[in-house]
Amino acid sequence: MSDTQDIEILIKSSMRIIYIETTEEQRVLAMFRQIAWKLGQPMYRWTVTDGFIRADVDFPPSGSKTEAEAVLRYIKSGEKFGFFV
């Protein structure tokens, strides 16, 4: 079974948090994009420099919600559905 299949199984099992420690960040992000596309769900990403962005499509960073605490509150509010990495 591939890494992508393993992650997809975890997501489908309603796993709320998946922790991945890696030196291959781009590879992991690509796997999540592939899974998001396959499952028809959006993927969001937060970084200090870009803020909170839609990561499964090529939108330029908006710089919105750059504070980690604000992003966590936003995710908890349930306004958006999808993957958050």
Steps between C-alpha positions, in 0.01 A plus 500: 500500500634846413545794737220682319264207550593481870422870552175471304387212722570711810302791356207280400494351851411850631841541663487860626874561523779335305853590609776450245862582574704512181784665317299457178239772550426550129444127451255484790316809378474345153351184653241704690414699184449172312275363774303826528440498124399132504257550790368832366604696808689828520843517660613799706846585626635743754853638514640800682605663174193427281225488761195280450461397135317254280780257413341265249463772235742764377377813675753762609543534877260754645683552829175450690497350845875501556477439875498130590245545778257678265533219246431234762189689616385526139549127439319418823205720398423252222447770235718305255498129429805321362859418581708738706879457483 
